[in-house]
Amino acid sequence: MYQHAHEGQAERGADRHVRGRAKHTLDLVRRTNPYVVDGAIALLVQILVMLPCVVALKSPYRLGFLFLTGTAIPLIWRRRFPLTVAFIVALFTMQVSLLHRPGQSFPFGLTIAIYTVFAIGRRWQQVFITALTLPISLIIEYVRHKPPQQATFDILTLAAAAAFGMAARQRQAYIASIEERTRRLEHERDLEARRADAEVARAAARERARIARDMHDILAHAVSLMTVQAEAGPVVVRSDPARAEAAFDAIADAGRDAMVQLRRILGTLKEDDDLGARAPQPTVGNIADLVTEVGRTGLRAVYESVGERRPLPSDAQIAAYRVVQEALTNAVRHARATHVRVRLEWGEDTMTATITDDGCGGKPRPGGGHGLVGIRERAAACGGHVTAGPRPGGRGFEVVLRVPLFERGGVR
């Protein structure tokens, strides 16, 4: 049994080897100059039609030699002028048969010419060559007085050449369609790859913008608190040492908090091999602590939450925290405010965060870096909306954030 299996494998291997060699040979022929291939075919036909003269050891009639050559040499141009070559070869074939000195046993040249017309010629050329060769064949058979079997064989031979030509035409059309489909698929894959690369580039740009906003919010907030406390510390260091100590403690706390958040942001730029060691993202639940931290600068900061708290998606949680943080930072740095209020209102469909101060107010500066532009981008990214501007009467500034809520189960 094992011996039979081994022999079967050997036979299959030999068959694959033969098919591989044949495919390699066909590919080599296709890559060769067509005139070289057709020249070799014409030479082979010339040898075949002259072979009876060599076997008979006699020289052909000179005119017969010319006619025999006329059935072979035109095949060199059969691909460029298929109909013309077929017409010339058919006429010379008829002359050879009518002269019959020395004649030919098989119409090699005409068979190849008809095959070529049906393989690469146009439809009207195929009809024309059929209408030409059929009467010529009948005339030859009648003049030569061939038996019916021989006449039938000759006509069927030419019909077979035409059938093989049409089969070759269909095969070439099939191969062309496969190649076109392959090119189209490759083009689509290239487009898909370019779209994927563009999407990756856009995602990278969005991520860089997010990191830039986070770093701006963290550093601006921390530096603002540290600056206010650092300016207040030397003023009260002798008159109120306890307050000065609290100011310096606030500076240290702000710096440590900024370092923790910066480590978390920078960690996103590294390999995801230590996710558990990173600090979590801030949420709405951290806003109260944020207000308390600002209150330690001497600014009267009030936090209130109205309504039943509902779940928010993570991006809305981060956006709400960062918007409140930026608004408080602006109140500390730019508004010279003495009082700030943060109010969260939980509705049926939205959560509204309102941050007001009693500072100098005024219009928001256009193109003001990552501040107001950044909070608008954050709100838009989670489906929310931000309005910012001076309060009525021009005293103070107000920032209002509205973000959509999601019910439990993920339904808006």
C-alpha positions in Angstrom: 0.0 0.0 0.0 2.8 2.4 1.0 4.6 1.6 -2.3 1.5 2.4 -4.3 1.1 5.7 -2.4 4.7 6.6 -3.1 4.4 5.8 -6.8 1.2 7.9 -7.0 3.1 10.8 -5.4 5.9 10.4 -7.8 3.6 10.4 -10.8 1.8 13.5 -9.5 5.2 15.2 -9.0 6.3 14.3 -12.5 3.0 15.6 -13.9 3.4 18.9 -12.1 6.9 19.2 -13.4 5.8 18.6 -17.0 3.0 21.2 -16.6 5.4 23.6 -15.1 7.9 23.2 -18.0 5.1 23.6 -20.5 3.8 26.8 -18.9 7.4 28.1 -18.8 7.7 27.3 -22.5 4.5 29.1 -23.4 5.4 32.1 -21.3 8.8 32.2 -23.1 7.0 32.0 -26.5 4.7 34.9 -25.5 7.5 37.1 -24.5 9.4 36.4 -27.8 9.2 38.8 -30.7 6.1 37.8 -32.8 8.1 38.1 -36.0 10.6 35.6 -34.7 7.9 33.1 -33.8 6.0 33.6 -37.1 9.3 33.4 -39.0 10.0 30.0 -37.4 6.5 28.9 -38.3 6.9 30.0 -41.9 10.3 28.1 -42.1 8.7 25.0 -40.7 5.8 25.1 -43.2 8.3 25.6 -46.0 10.2 22.5 -44.9 6.9 20.5 -44.7 5.7 21.5 -48.2 9.1 20.7 -49.7 9.5 17.4 -47.9 7.7 15.4 -50.7 10.3 16.7 -53.2 13.2 15.6 -50.9 11.7 12.2 -50.3 11.1 11.7 -54.0 14.7 12.9 -54.7 13.5 15.1 -57.5 13.5 18.8 -58.1 10.1 20.5 -58.2 8.9 22.4 -61.2 10.3 26.0 -60.8 6.8 27.5 -60.9 5.7 24.9 -58.4 8.5 25.8 -56.1 7.4 29.4 -56.3 3.8 28.5 -55.5 4.9 26.3 -52.5 7.0 29.2 -51.2 4.0 31.5 -51.5 2.0 29.3 -49.1 4.7 29.6 -46.4 6.6 32.9 -46.5 3.5 35.2 -46.1 2.9 33.6 -42.7 5.6 35.9 -41.3 3.1 38.8 -41.4 0.0 36.8 -40.4 -0.6 38.7 -37.2 -0.3 42.1 -38.7 -2.3 41.5 -41.9 -4.3 38.3 -41.1 -6.8 38.7 -44.0 -4.3 39.7 -46.6 -2.0 36.8 -45.7 -4.9 34.3 -45.7 -6.0 35.6 -49.2 -2.5 35.3 -50.6 -1.9 31.8 -49.1 -5.3 30.7 -50.4 -4.5 31.8 -54.0 -1.1 30.1 -53.9 -2.6 26.9 -52.4 -5.1 26.8 -55.3 -2.3 27.3 -57.9 -0.2 24.6 -56.3 -3.1 22.1 -56.4 -4.0 23.0 -60.0 -0.4 22.8 -61.2 0.2 19.6 -59.3 3.9 19.8 -59.9 4.8 18.7 -57.3 1.6 19.5 -55.4 1.2 19.2 -51.6 -0.3 16.5 -49.5 -1.7 18.9 -46.8 -2.5 22.6 -46.9 -0.3 23.6 -44.0 -0.1 27.3 -44.8 -3.8 27.8 -45.5 -4.7 26.0 -42.3 -2.5 28.3 -40.2 -3.7 31.4 -42.1 -7.4 30.5 -41.5 -6.7 29.8 -37.8 -5.1 33.3 -37.5 -8.1 35.1 -39.1 -10.5 33.4 -36.7 -8.2 34.0 -33.7 -7.5 37.7 -34.2 -9.4 38.9 -37.2 -12.6 40.9 -37.3 -16.0 39.4 -38.0 -16.3 40.5 -41.6 -12.8 39.2 -42.3 -13.8 35.8 -41.0 -16.9 35.8 -43.2 -14.9 36.9 -46.2 -12.2 34.2 -45.8 -14.9 31.6 -45.4 -16.6 32.7 -48.5 -13.3 32.6 -50.4 -11.8 29.3 -49.2 -14.9 27.2 -49.5 -15.3 27.6 -53.3 -11.5 27.3 -53.7 -11.6 24.0 -51.8 -14.5 22.7 -53.9 -12.7 23.7 -57.2 -9.5 21.9 -56.1 -11.4 18.8 -55.1 -13.2 18.8 -58.5 -10.1 19.5 -60.6 -8.0 16.9 -58.8 -10.7 14.3 -58.8 -10.2 13.5 -55.2 -12.3 10.8 -53.6 -15.2 12.1 -51.3 -13.4 10.9 -48.2 -10.3 13.0 -49.0 -12.4 16.0 -50.0 -14.4 15.8 -46.7 -11.2 15.5 -44.7 -9.7 18.6 -46.3 -12.8 20.7 -45.7 -13.1 19.4 -42.1 -9.4 20.3 -41.6 -10.0 23.9 -42.5 -13.2 24.0 -40.4 -11.2 22.6 -37.5 -8.6 25.4 -38.0 -11.4 28.0 -37.8 -12.9 26.3 -34.7 -9.5 26.3 -33.0 -9.0 30.0 -33.9 -12.3 30.9 -32.3 -11.4 28.9 -29.2 -8.1 30.7 -29.0 -10.0 34.1 -29.4 -12.3 33.2 -26.5 -9.4 32.2 -24.4 -7.6 35.4 -25.0 -10.7 37.4 -24.2 -11.1 35.4 -21.0 -7.4 36.0 -20.0 -7.9 39.7 -20.9 -10.9 39.9 -18.6 -9.1 38.2 -15.8 -6.1 40.6 -16.2 -8.5 43.6 -16.3 -10.2 42.3 -13.2 -6.9 41.8 -11.5 -5.8 45.3 -12.4 -9.1 46.7 -11.1 -8.8 44.8 -7.8 -5.2 46.0 -7.4 -6.4 49.6 -8.1 -9.1 49.2 -5.5 -6.7 47.8 -3.0 -4.4 50.7 -3.6 -7.3 53.1 -3.1 -8.3 51.3 0.0 -4.7 51.4 1.3 -4.5 55.1 0.6 -7.8 55.7 2.3 -6.6 53.7 5.3 -3.3 55.7 5.4 -5.3 58.9 5.2 -7.6 57.7 8.0 -4.5 56.8 10.1 -3.1 60.3 9.5 -6.4 61.9 10.4 -6.6 59.8 13.6 -3.0 60.8 14.5 -3.8 64.5 13.9 -6.9 64.2 16.1 -4.9 62.5 18.8 -2.2 65.1 18.6 -4.8 67.8 18.9 -6.4 66.0 21.9 -3.0 65.7 23.6 -2.3 69.4 22.9 -5.6 70.4 24.5 -5.0 68.2 27.5 -1.5 69.5 28.1 -2.7 73.1 27.7 -5.6 72.6 30.2 -3.4 70.8 32.7 -0.4 73.2 32.6 -2.4 76.4 32.3 -4.6 75.4 35.3 -1.7 74.3 37.4 0.6 77.2 36.5 -2.3 79.7 37.2 -2.9 78.3 40.6 0.8 78.2 41.4 1.3 81.8 40.2 -1.6 83.1 42.3 -0.4 81.3 45.4 3.3 82.3 44.8 2.3 85.9 44.6 0.1 85.8 47.7 2.7 83.8 49.8 5.3 86.5 50.3 2.6 89.1 51.2 1.3 87.2 54.1 4.4 85.2 55.2 5.0 87.6 58.2 1.5 88.7 59.0 -0.2 85.4 58.6 2.3 82.5 58.5 -0.5 79.8 58.5 -2.0 81.3 55.3 1.4 81.5 53.7 2.1 77.9 54.6 -1.3 76.9 53.0 -0.4 78.9 49.9 2.9 77.0 49.5 1.1 73.7 50.2 -1.4 74.6 47.4 1.5 75.3 45.1 3.0 71.8 45.9 -0.4 70.1 45.4 -1.0 71.8 42.1 2.5 70.8 40.9 2.0 67.2 42.0 -1.4 66.9 40.4 0.0 68.4 37.1 2.8 65.9 37.1 0.4 63.0 37.6 -1.8 64.1 34.7 1.2 64.8 32.5 2.5 61.3 33.2 -0.8 59.9 32.2 -0.9 61.9 28.9 2.7 61.0 28.1 2.0 57.4 28.8 -0.5 57.3 25.9 2.5 57.9 23.6 4.3 54.8 24.8 3.7 51.1 24.3 0.5 49.8 25.9 2.4 47.5 28.3 1.6 49.2 31.6 -2.0 50.4 31.3 -2.8 49.5 34.9 -0.1 51.9 36.3 -1.6 55.0 34.6 -3.9 57.4 36.4 -7.6 57.3 35.3 -9.1 60.1 33.2 -10.8 62.9 35.2 -14.7 62.8 35.2 -17.6 64.9 36.3 -17.2 63.5 39.8 -13.8 65.3 40.1 -15.3 68.7 39.3 -16.1 69.3 43.0 -12.4 68.7 43.9 -11.3 71.0 41.1 -13.5 73.8 42.5 -12.2 73.2 46.0 -8.6 73.4 44.7 -9.4 76.8 43.0 -10.9 78.0 46.2 -7.6 77.5 48.0 -6.2 80.4 45.9 -8.3 82.9 47.8 -11.0 83.0 45.2 -14.5 82.3 46.6 -15.5 79.2 44.6 -18.9 77.6 44.9 -20.0 74.3 43.4 -23.5 73.0 43.2 -25.2 70.1 41.4 -29.0 70.3 40.7 -31.1 67.3 39.7 -30.5 63.6 39.7 -27.1 62.7 38.4 -27.2 60.4 35.3 -24.6 58.4 33.5 -22.5 60.2 30.9 -20.3 58.6 28.2 -16.6 58.7 28.9 -15.8 61.4 26.3 -18.6 63.7 27.7 -17.2 63.1 31.2 -13.7 64.2 30.2 -15.1 67.1 28.1 -17.1 68.5 31.0 -14.2 68.3 33.4 -11.8 70.0 31.0 -14.3 72.8 30.1 -14.9 73.6 33.7 -11.1 73.5 34.3 -10.4 75.9 31.5 -13.2 78.3 32.6 -11.8 78.3 36.2 -8.2 78.8 34.8 -9.4 81.9 32.8 -11.2 83.3 35.9 -8.0 83.0 37.9 -5.5 84.2 35.3 -7.4 86.8 33.2 -10.6 87.9 34.8 -9.2 89.1 38.2 -12.4 87.7 39.7 -13.2 87.4 43.4 -16.1 84.9 43.1 -16.7 82.0 40.8 -19.7 79.6 40.7 -19.9 76.2 39.0 -23.4 74.8 38.6 -24.3 71.4 37.1 -27.9 70.9 36.0 -29.0 67.3 35.2 -32.0 67.2 32.9 -33.8 64.5 31.0 -31.7 64.6 27.9 -28.8 66.9 28.7 -26.3 67.9 31.3 -25.6 71.7 31.5 -22.5 73.1 33.2 -22.5 76.8 33.9 -19.4 78.6 35.1 -19.8 82.3 36.0 -17.4 84.7 37.6 -17.5 88.4 38.6 -14.3 89.4 36.9 -13.6 92.0 34.2 -15.5 90.0 31.6 -15.2 91.3 28.0 -15.4 89.5 24.7 -13.4 86.3 24.3 -10.2 86.8 22.3 -10.5 85.4 18.8 -7.9 82.7 18.1 -7.0 82.6 21.7 -4.8 79.5 21.5 -6.1 76.2 22.9 -8.4 77.9 25.5 -11.9 78.7 24.3 -11.2 77.1 20.9 -10.2 73.9 22.7 -13.3 73.7 24.9 -15.5 74.2 21.8 -13.7 71.4 20.1 -14.1 69.1 23.1 -17.8 69.8 23.3 -18.4 69.2 19.6 -16.4 65.9 19.8 -19.0 64.4 22.2 -22.0 66.0 20.6 -22.2 69.0 22.9 -22.2 72.7 22.5 -20.4 75.6 24.3 -21.4 79.3 24.6 -19.0 81.8 26.2 -19.3 85.5 26.6 -19.7 88.4 29.1 -22.6 88.4 31.5 -25.4 90.9 31.2 -24.2 94.3 32.2 -20.6 93.5 31.2 -19.6 92.4 34.7 -18.2 89.0 34.8 -17.9 86.1 32.3 -20.1 83.1 31.7 -19.3 79.7 30.0 -22.2 77.3 29.4 -21.7 73.7 28.3 -24.4 71.4 27.2 -23.7 67.7 26.5 -26.2 64.9 25.7 -27.0 62.2 28.2 -27.2 58.5 27.6 -29.7 56.3 29.4 -28.6 53.0 30.9 -28.3 50.6 28.0 -26.6 53.1 25.7 -29.9 54.7 24.3 -29.8 58.4 24.0 
